[in-house]
């Protein structure tokens, strides 16, 4: 049974929210899903811990997410990879990450 998750990231610096599509909707094998959701869970923790000094950690977690998305063994088609990476990069731009 897959738990339904919705990823909503808030950037306190610019008061803008960006939604990362539900990875579970891709119907990936559990191990692949876990590798993709792990960095997102950590990003959410960093952004919601009320410590702005931790927001930079989100940049690294989003980079880790992009690396996982691009791994051939995860078997994501190019369109899905492009979409997920574009969303992660939009969040990084909103946070002021250097990507």
WOCOR-V873708 format. One line per field, one symbol per residue. ss: DSSP state (~ for helix, > for strand, _ for the rest). phi: phi as a letter, one per 30 degrees, with the letter a starting at -180 (. if undefined). Layout:
ss = ???
phi = ???
This chain:
ss = ______>>>>>____>>>>>__~~~~___~~~~~~~~~~~~~~~~~~____~~~~~~~~~~~~~~~~~~~_~~~___~~~~~~~~~~~~~~~~~~____
phi = .cddbbcbcccddbhbcbccedddddhdeeddeddddeddedddeddcdibeddddddddddddddddeddeddhddeddeedddddddddddddiddh
